[in-house]
């Protein structure tokens, strides 16, 4: 784990999300992307926002990781709150009330005075209202714990916004089947409806590569975006970053490559 940068703190008794150990590598990539994004955007804009569509309780716990033990690890909301330069405004959306309340308590604990909204909402229903509240450049995190938590239309709403950049591990079903067009839109077959309990994503390298290549191409064509995917051994999904600022896309690519947090980065300009 020495290769990966993480925010690890003593467990404070509040609700945490149980995660597999490979998720820690995703968090380290988030830290790089969040920090580099704010460094790039901050000199150009007074208002820079962060929008998290499925926040969870803010921290996670990994039972099978000796190096972390009983400590808690910062997930995307806390990583965003600790990012420097700072996001001026942050909006966290979570439909699970217990997770939502835990995140509110954590924000009170060490982020009092920050301009944060924690909303107990379903992002699929609230996304249009959330986008209307944005006042400028915004980094949107799309990281559902289960594929069924967010519909493709929700991600599509974000990708259509010129000033919204996306960091995402969605759509996970791409590792099972290709997406296709439906009424002029990209569409992911609802494979999650047929997933049995404990369903494991297909981790074959060729499947991940093929599906992410298709995703990069289509997102680039339809939404005019620079798209990259990060691949890590043992992680059953690629991590995506998409932006309309092609120079920013190159910058994030070069930074991730130099930090060595990914085994491979596929990039489409």
VOMIZA-493295 format. One record per residue: x, y, z negated of N, C-alpha, C in turn; residue in three letters; residue number from 1. Coordinates in steps of 0.2 Angstrom, whole numbers, plus 5000, padded with zeros to 4 digits. Layout:
<rs>
X_Y_Z_X_Y_Z_X_Y_Z_ALA_NUM $
...
</rs>
This chain:
<rs>
5004_4994_5000_5000_5000_5000_5004_5006_5000_UNK_1 $
5011_5006_4999_5015_5012_4999_5015_5016_5005_UNK_2 $
5013_5013_5011_5013_5016_5017_5006_5021_5017_UNK_3 $
5002_5020_5013_4995_5023_5014_4994_5028_5008_UNK_4 $
4992_5034_5010_4991_5039_5005_4984_5039_5003_UNK_5 $
4983_5038_4996_4976_5037_4993_4975_5042_4987_UNK_6 $
4969_5044_4985_4968_5047_4979_4965_5042_4974_UNK_7 $
4969_5040_4969_4968_5035_4964_4968_5038_4957_UNK_8 $
4962_5037_4954_4961_5040_4947_4958_5035_4942_UNK_9 $
4959_5036_4936_4956_5032_4931_4948_5031_4932_UNK_10 $
4945_5025_4931_4938_5025_4931_4935_5028_4926_UNK_11 $
4930_5032_4928_4926_5037_4923_4919_5034_4921_UNK_12 $
4918_5028_4923_4911_5025_4921_4905_5027_4925_UNK_13 $
4906_5031_4930_4901_5033_4935_4901_5027_4940_UNK_14 $
4895_5027_4943_4894_5022_4948_4899_5023_4954_UNK_15 $
4902_5017_4956_4906_5016_4962_4904_5012_4967_UNK_16 $
4906_5012_4973_4904_5008_4978_4910_5002_4979_UNK_17 $
4908_4996_4979_4912_4990_4979_4914_4990_4986_UNK_18 $
4921_4989_4988_4923_4989_4995_4928_4983_4996_UNK_19 $
4929_4981_5002_4935_4976_5003_4941_4980_5003_UNK_20 $
4947_4977_5002_4953_4981_5002_4955_4984_5008_UNK_21 $
4953_4982_5014_4955_4985_5020_4952_4992_5021_UNK_22 $
4947_4993_5017_4944_5000_5018_4949_5005_5015_UNK_23 $
4953_5004_5011_4958_5008_5009_4962_5011_5014_UNK_24 $
4964_5008_5019_4967_5010_5025_4963_5015_5029_UNK_25 $
4957_5014_5029_4952_5019_5032_4953_5026_5028_UNK_26 $
4953_5025_5022_4953_5031_5018_4959_5035_5019_UNK_27 $
4965_5032_5020_4971_5035_5021_4971_5039_5028_UNK_28 $
4968_5036_5033_4967_5039_5039_4962_5045_5039_UNK_29 $
4957_5045_5035_4953_5051_5034_4957_5056_5031_UNK_30 $
4961_5055_5026_4965_5060_5023_4969_5064_5028_UNK_31 $
4972_5061_5033_4976_5064_5038_4972_5068_5042_UNK_32 $
4966_5065_5045_4962_5068_5049_4959_5075_5046_UNK_33 $
4956_5074_5040_4953_5080_5037_4958_5085_5036_UNK_34 $
4964_5084_5034_4969_5089_5032_4971_5093_5039_UNK_35 $
4972_5089_5044_4975_5091_5050_4969_5095_5054_UNK_36 $
4963_5093_5053_4957_5097_5056_4956_5104_5053_UNK_37 $
4957_5104_5046_4956_5111_5043_4962_5115_5044_UNK_38 $
4968_5112_5045_4974_5117_5046_4973_5120_5053_UNK_39 $
4970_5116_5058_4969_5118_5065_4963_5123_5065_UNK_40 $
4958_5122_5062_4952_5126_5063_4952_5132_5058_UNK_41 $
4955_5132_5052_4954_5137_5048_4957_5144_5050_UNK_42 $
4963_5144_5054_4965_5151_5056_4960_5154_5062_UNK_43 $
4956_5150_5064_4952_5152_5070_4945_5154_5068_UNK_44 $
4943_5152_5061_4936_5153_5059_4935_5155_5052_UNK_45 $
4931_5159_5050_4930_5160_5043_4926_5155_5039_UNK_46 $
4921_5152_5043_4917_5147_5041_4919_5140_5044_UNK_47 $
4921_5135_5040_4922_5129_5042_4919_5124_5037_UNK_48 $
4915_5119_5040_4910_5115_5036_4912_5108_5037_UNK_49 $
4910_5104_5032_4910_5097_5032_4903_5094_5031_UNK_50 $
4901_5089_5035_4895_5086_5034_4896_5078_5034_UNK_51 $
4894_5075_5028_4894_5068_5027_4887_5065_5027_UNK_52 $
4886_5060_5032_4879_5058_5033_4877_5052_5029_UNK_53 $
4882_5048_5026_4881_5043_5021_4886_5043_5016_UNK_54 $
4886_5047_5011_4891_5048_5007_4893_5043_5002_UNK_55 $
4888_5039_4999_4889_5035_4994_4890_5039_4987_UNK_56 $
4893_5036_4982_4894_5039_4976_4900_5043_4975_UNK_57 $
4904_5043_4980_4910_5047_4980_4917_5044_4979_UNK_58 $
4916_5038_4975_4922_5034_4973_4921_5027_4975_UNK_59 $
4926_5023_4976_4925_5016_4977_4930_5012_4972_UNK_60 $
4928_5005_4972_4932_5001_4968_4934_4995_4972_UNK_61 $
4940_4992_4971_4942_4986_4975_4944_4981_4970_UNK_62 $
4940_4976_4969_4942_4971_4964_4948_4967_4966_UNK_63 $
4949_4965_4972_4955_4961_4974_4961_4964_4975_UNK_64 $
4962_4971_4973_4968_4974_4974_4972_4975_4968_UNK_65 $
4978_4972_4967_4982_4972_4961_4984_4979_4959_UNK_66 $
4987_4983_4965_4990_4989_4964_4985_4994_4961_UNK_67 $
4979_4993_4962_4973_4998_4960_4970_4996_4954_UNK_68 $
4969_4989_4953_4966_4987_4947_4959_4989_4946_UNK_69 $
4958_4992_4940_4951_4995_4938_4950_5002_4939_UNK_70 $
4955_5005_4943_4955_5012_4944_4950_5013_4950_UNK_71 $
4948_5019_4951_4943_5021_4956_4947_5025_4962_UNK_72 $
4945_5024_4968_4948_5027_4974_4943_5032_4977_UNK_73 $
4946_5038_4979_4942_5043_4982_4939_5041_4989_UNK_74 $
4933_5041_4990_4930_5040_4997_4929_5046_5000_UNK_75 $
4926_5046_5006_4926_5052_5010_4923_5059_5007_UNK_76 $
4918_5059_5003_4916_5065_5000_4922_5068_4995_UNK_77 $
4925_5064_4991_4930_5067_4987_4936_5069_4991_UNK_78 $
4938_5065_4996_4943_5067_5000_4942_5074_5003_UNK_79 $
4936_5075_5006_4934_5081_5009_4935_5087_5004_UNK_80 $
4933_5086_4997_4933_5091_4992_4940_5092_4990_UNK_81 $
4945_5088_4991_4952_5089_4989_4956_5091_4995_UNK_82 $
4953_5091_5001_4957_5093_5007_4959_5100_5006_UNK_83 $
4965_5101_5008_4968_5108_5009_4971_5109_5016_UNK_84 $
4970_5115_5019_4965_5120_5017_4958_5118_5016_UNK_85 $
4955_5122_5012_4948_5119_5010_4943_5120_5016_UNK_86 $
4938_5116_5016_4932_5117_5019_4928_5123_5015_UNK_87 $
4925_5127_5019_4921_5133_5015_4915_5130_5013_UNK_88 $
4911_5126_5016_4905_5123_5014_4905_5116_5016_UNK_89 $
4901_5112_5011_4901_5105_5012_4894_5103_5011_UNK_90 $
4892_5098_5015_4885_5095_5014_4885_5088_5014_UNK_91 $
4883_5085_5008_4883_5077_5008_4876_5075_5008_UNK_92 $
4875_5070_5012_4868_5067_5013_4869_5059_5011_UNK_93 $
4864_5057_5006_4864_5050_5004_4857_5049_5002_UNK_94 $
4854_5043_5005_4847_5041_5003_4846_5037_4997_UNK_95 $
4852_5034_4994_4852_5030_4988_4852_5035_4982_UNK_96 $
4847_5036_4979_4846_5041_4973_4852_5040_4968_UNK_97 $
4853_5034_4966_4859_5033_4961_4865_5035_4964_UNK_98 $
4867_5033_4970_4873_5036_4973_4873_5043_4973_UNK_99 $
4868_5046_4975_4867_5054_4975_4868_5057_4968_UNK_100 $
4865_5054_4963_4866_5057_4957_4873_5056_4954_UNK_101 $
4877_5051_4956_4884_5050_4954_4888_5055_4957_UNK_102 $
4887_5056_4963_4891_5061_4967_4890_5068_4964_UNK_103 $
4884_5070_4962_4882_5076_4959_4886_5077_4953_UNK_104 $
4886_5072_4949_4890_5072_4942_4897_5073_4943_UNK_105 $
4900_5070_4948_4907_5070_4950_4909_5077_4952_UNK_106 $
4904_5080_4956_4906_5087_4959_4905_5092_4953_UNK_107 $
4901_5091_4948_4900_5095_4942_4907_5095_4938_UNK_108 $
4910_5089_4938_4915_5088_4934_4922_5091_4936_UNK_109 $
4923_5092_4943_4929_5095_4945_4929_5100_4951_UNK_110 $
4923_5101_4953_4922_5105_4959_4916_5110_4958_UNK_111 $
4916_5112_4951_4911_5117_4950_4913_5124_4953_UNK_112 $
4908_5127_4956_4909_5133_4960_4910_5132_4967_UNK_113 $
4911_5126_4970_4912_5125_4977_4905_5125_4980_UNK_114 $
4905_5127_4986_4899_5128_4990_4897_5121_4993_UNK_115 $
4894_5117_4989_4892_5110_4990_4884_5109_4990_UNK_116 $
4882_5105_4994_4875_5103_4994_4875_5095_4994_UNK_117 $
4872_5092_4989_4871_5085_4989_4863_5084_4990_UNK_118 $
4862_5080_4995_4855_5080_4997_4853_5072_4997_UNK_119 $
4847_5071_4993_4845_5064_4993_4840_5063_4999_UNK_120 $
4843_5062_5005_4839_5061_5011_4841_5056_5015_UNK_121 $
4837_5054_5020_4839_5049_5025_4842_5053_5031_UNK_122 $
4848_5052_5033_4852_5056_5038_4848_5055_5044_UNK_123 $
4845_5049_5046_4842_5048_5052_4836_5053_5053_UNK_124 $
4833_5055_5048_4827_5059_5048_4829_5067_5047_UNK_125 $
4835_5068_5043_4837_5075_5041_4842_5078_5046_UNK_126 $
4845_5074_5051_4850_5077_5054_4849_5083_5058_UNK_127 $
4843_5084_5061_4842_5090_5065_4842_5096_5060_UNK_128 $
4839_5095_5054_4839_5101_5049_4846_5102_5047_UNK_129 $
4850_5097_5046_4857_5098_5044_4861_5102_5049_UNK_130 $
4860_5100_5055_4864_5104_5060_4862_5111_5061_UNK_131 $
4855_5113_5060_4853_5119_5060_4856_5124_5054_UNK_132 $
4858_5120_5049_4861_5124_5043_4868_5126_5044_UNK_133 $
4871_5123_5049_4879_5124_5050_4880_5131_5053_UNK_134 $
4885_5134_5051_4886_5141_5053_4892_5142_5058_UNK_135 $
4895_5136_5060_4901_5136_5064_4904_5129_5065_UNK_136 $
4911_5129_5065_4914_5123_5066_4913_5118_5060_UNK_137 $
4912_5112_5062_4910_5107_5057_4913_5100_5058_UNK_138 $
4916_5097_5053_4919_5090_5054_4913_5086_5051_UNK_139 $
4911_5081_5055_4905_5077_5053_4908_5070_5052_UNK_140 $
4907_5067_5046_4909_5060_5045_4903_5055_5045_UNK_141 $
4904_5050_5050_4898_5046_5051_4901_5039_5049_UNK_142 $
4900_5037_5043_4903_5031_5040_4898_5027_5036_UNK_143 $
4893_5023_5040_4888_5019_5036_4891_5013_5033_UNK_144 $
4889_5011_5027_4891_5005_5024_4889_4999_5028_UNK_145 $
4883_5000_5031_4880_4994_5035_4878_4997_5042_UNK_146 $
4879_4994_5047_4877_4997_5054_4870_4999_5054_UNK_147 $
4865_4996_5050_4858_4998_5051_4857_5005_5047_UNK_148 $
4861_5007_5044_4860_5013_5040_4859_5020_5044_UNK_149 $
4862_5019_5050_4862_5025_5055_4860_5023_5062_UNK_150 $
4855_5026_5065_4853_5025_5072_4858_5028_5076_UNK_151 $
4859_5026_5083_4863_5029_5087_4861_5036_5089_UNK_152 $
4854_5037_5089_4852_5044_5090_4854_5049_5086_UNK_153 $
4856_5047_5079_4859_5052_5074_4866_5054_5076_UNK_154 $
4870_5049_5078_4876_5051_5081_4876_5055_5087_UNK_155 $
4871_5053_5091_4870_5057_5098_4869_5064_5096_UNK_156 $
4865_5066_5091_4863_5072_5089_4869_5076_5088_UNK_157 $
4874_5073_5084_4880_5077_5082_4885_5078_5088_UNK_158 $
4885_5073_5092_4890_5073_5098_4887_5079_5103_UNK_159 $
4881_5080_5103_4879_5085_5108_4880_5092_5105_UNK_160 $
4882_5093_5099_4884_5100_5096_4891_5102_5098_UNK_161 $
4892_5107_5101_4899_5109_5104_4904_5110_5098_UNK_162 $
4901_5113_5092_4906_5115_5087_4907_5109_5081_UNK_163 $
4904_5103_5083_4904_5098_5078_4909_5093_5081_UNK_164 $
4914_5091_5077_4919_5086_5078_4917_5080_5074_UNK_165 $
4919_5074_5076_4916_5068_5073_4922_5063_5071_UNK_166 $
4922_5061_5065_4926_5055_5063_4921_5050_5060_UNK_167 $
4923_5044_5063_4918_5038_5062_4920_5031_5063_UNK_168 $
4917_5027_5059_4918_5020_5060_4912_5017_5064_UNK_169 $
4908_5021_5066_4901_5019_5069_4902_5020_5076_UNK_170 $
4899_5016_5081_4895_5010_5079_4898_5004_5079_UNK_171 $
4898_5001_5073_4901_4994_5071_4898_4989_5076_UNK_172 $
4892_4989_5078_4889_4983_5083_4893_4983_5089_UNK_173 $
4897_4988_5091_4901_4988_5097_4906_4982_5097_UNK_174 $
4907_4980_5091_4912_4974_5090_4908_4967_5092_UNK_175 $
4902_4968_5093_4898_4962_5094_4895_4962_5101_UNK_176 $
4893_4968_5103_4890_4968_5110_4891_4975_5113_UNK_177 $
4891_4976_5120_4892_4982_5123_4886_4987_5122_UNK_178 $
4887_4993_5122_4881_4998_5122_4879_4999_5129_UNK_179 $
4873_5001_5130_4871_5001_5137_4866_5008_5137_UNK_180 $
4864_5009_5143_4860_5015_5144_4853_5014_5144_UNK_181 $
4849_5018_5141_4842_5017_5141_4838_5024_5141_UNK_182 $
4835_5025_5147_4832_5032_5148_4837_5037_5148_UNK_183 $
4843_5036_5151_4848_5041_5152_4852_5042_5146_UNK_184 $
4851_5038_5141_4855_5039_5134_4859_5033_5133_UNK_185 $
4864_5033_5129_4868_5028_5127_4864_5024_5122_UNK_186 $
4864_5018_5121_4859_5014_5117_4863_5008_5114_UNK_187 $
4863_5006_5108_4866_5000_5105_4860_4995_5103_UNK_188 $
4860_4989_5106_4855_4984_5104_4855_4983_5097_UNK_189 $
4849_4982_5094_4848_4982_5087_4851_4975_5084_UNK_190 $
4857_4974_5085_4860_4967_5082_4859_4967_5075_UNK_191 $
4859_4973_5071_4859_4972_5064_4852_4969_5062_UNK_192 $
4847_4969_5066_4841_4966_5064_4841_4959_5063_UNK_193 $
4846_4956_5067_4847_4949_5067_4853_4946_5063_UNK_194 $
4856_4951_5059_4862_4949_5055_4860_4945_5049_UNK_195 $
4863_4939_5047_4861_4936_5041_4865_4939_5035_UNK_196 $
4863_4937_5029_4867_4940_5023_4874_4938_5024_UNK_197 $
4879_4942_5022_4886_4941_5023_4889_4940_5030_UNK_198 $
4885_4943_5034_4887_4943_5041_4894_4946_5042_UNK_199 $
4899_4943_5046_4905_4946_5047_4906_4948_5054_UNK_200 $
4909_4954_5055_4910_4956_5062_4915_4952_5066_UNK_201 $
4914_4952_5072_4919_4948_5076_4926_4952_5076_UNK_202 $
4931_4949_5073_4937_4953_5072_4942_4951_5078_UNK_203 $
4940_4948_5083_4945_4946_5089_4947_4953_5092_UNK_204 $
4954_4953_5092_4957_4959_5095_4954_4962_5101_UNK_205 $
4953_4957_5106_4951_4958_5113_4944_4962_5113_UNK_206 $
4940_4959_5108_4933_4962_5108_4933_4969_5105_UNK_207 $
4937_4970_5100_4938_4977_5097_4940_4982_5103_UNK_208 $
4945_4980_5106_4949_4984_5111_4944_4985_5117_UNK_209 $
4940_4980_5119_4936_4981_5125_4930_4986_5123_UNK_210 $
4927_4985_5117_4921_4989_5115_4923_4996_5114_UNK_211 $
4929_4997_5111_4931_5004_5109_4933_5008_5116_UNK_212 $
4936_5004_5121_4938_5007_5127_4931_5009_5131_UNK_213 $
4926_5005_5131_4920_5007_5134_4917_5013_5130_UNK_214 $
4917_5013_5123_4915_5019_5119_4918_5025_5121_UNK_215 $
4925_5025_5121_4929_5031_5123_4927_5034_5130_UNK_216 $
4926_5029_5134_4925_5031_5141_4918_5035_5142_UNK_217 $
4913_5032_5139_4906_5034_5139_4905_5041_5135_UNK_218 $
4908_5041_5129_4908_5047_5125_4911_5053_5129_UNK_219 $
4917_5051_5132_4920_5056_5136_4916_5059_5142_UNK_220 $
4913_5054_5145_4909_5056_5151_4903_5060_5150_UNK_221 $
4899_5057_5145_4893_5060_5143_4893_5066_5139_UNK_222 $
4898_5067_5134_4898_5072_5130_4904_5077_5131_UNK_223 $
4908_5075_5136_4914_5079_5137_4919_5080_5131_UNK_224 $
4920_5074_5128_4925_5075_5122_4931_5071_5123_UNK_225 $
4936_5073_5120_4942_5070_5119_4941_5064_5113_UNK_226 $
4943_5058_5115_4941_5053_5110_4947_5048_5109_UNK_227 $
4948_5047_5102_4954_5042_5101_4951_5037_5096_UNK_228 $
4954_5031_5096_4952_5025_5091_4959_5023_5088_UNK_229 $
4958_5022_5081_4964_5019_5077_4962_5012_5076_UNK_230 $
4967_5008_5078_4967_5001_5076_4972_4999_5071_UNK_231 $
4969_4995_5066_4973_4992_5060_4972_4985_5059_UNK_232 $
4978_4981_5059_4977_4974_5058_4973_4973_5052_UNK_233 $
4968_4968_5052_4964_4966_5047_4958_4970_5045_UNK_234 $
4957_4975_5049_4951_4980_5048_4947_4978_5054_UNK_235 $
4940_4976_5053_4936_4974_5058_4932_4979_5062_UNK_236 $
4935_4985_5062_4932_4990_5066_4938_4995_5068_UNK_237 $
4937_4999_5074_4942_5004_5075_4939_5011_5072_UNK_238 $
4943_5015_5070_4941_5022_5068_4941_5027_5073_UNK_239 $
4936_5031_5074_4935_5035_5080_4936_5042_5078_UNK_240 $
4939_5046_5082_4939_5054_5081_4937_5057_5088_UNK_241 $
4932_5061_5088_4930_5064_5094_4929_5071_5094_UNK_242 $
4932_5075_5099_4932_5082_5098_4931_5085_5105_UNK_243 $
4928_5091_5106_4928_5095_5112_4934_5099_5113_UNK_244 $
4938_5100_5108_4945_5103_5108_4950_5098_5110_UNK_245 $
4952_5098_5117_4957_5093_5119_4964_5094_5116_UNK_246 $
4966_5100_5114_4972_5101_5111_4972_5098_5104_UNK_247 $
4966_5099_5101_4965_5096_5094_4966_5089_5094_UNK_248 $
4963_5086_5099_4963_5079_5100_4970_5076_5101_UNK_249 $
4974_5080_5105_4981_5078_5105_4985_5079_5099_UNK_250 $
4983_5084_5095_4987_5085_5089_4985_5080_5084_UNK_251 $
4979_5078_5083_4977_5073_5078_4980_5066_5080_UNK_252 $
4980_5065_5087_4984_5059_5089_4991_5058_5087_UNK_253 $
4995_5064_5088_5002_5064_5087_5003_5064_5079_UNK_254 $
4999_5067_5075_5000_5067_5068_4999_5060_5066_UNK_255 $
4993_5056_5068_4992_5050_5065_4998_5045_5067_UNK_256 $
5000_5046_5074_5006_5042_5076_5012_5043_5072_UNK_257 $
5014_5049_5070_5020_5051_5066_5019_5048_5059_UNK_258 $
5013_5048_5056_5012_5046_5049_5012_5038_5049_UNK_259 $
5011_5035_5054_5011_5028_5054_5006_5024_5050_UNK_260 $
5000_5027_5050_4995_5024_5046_4991_5019_5050_UNK_261 $
4992_5019_5057_4988_5015_5061_4993_5010_5065_UNK_262 $
4991_5004_5066_4995_5000_5070_4995_5002_5078_UNK_263 $
4990_5005_5080_4989_5007_5087_4984_5012_5087_UNK_264 $
4985_5017_5092_4980_5022_5093_4979_5022_5101_UNK_265 $
4972_5021_5102_4970_5022_5109_4967_5029_5110_UNK_266 $
4969_5033_5115_4968_5040_5116_4965_5041_5123_UNK_267 $
4959_5044_5124_4957_5047_5130_4956_5054_5130_UNK_268 $
4960_5057_5134_4960_5065_5135_4954_5067_5139_UNK_269 $
</rs>
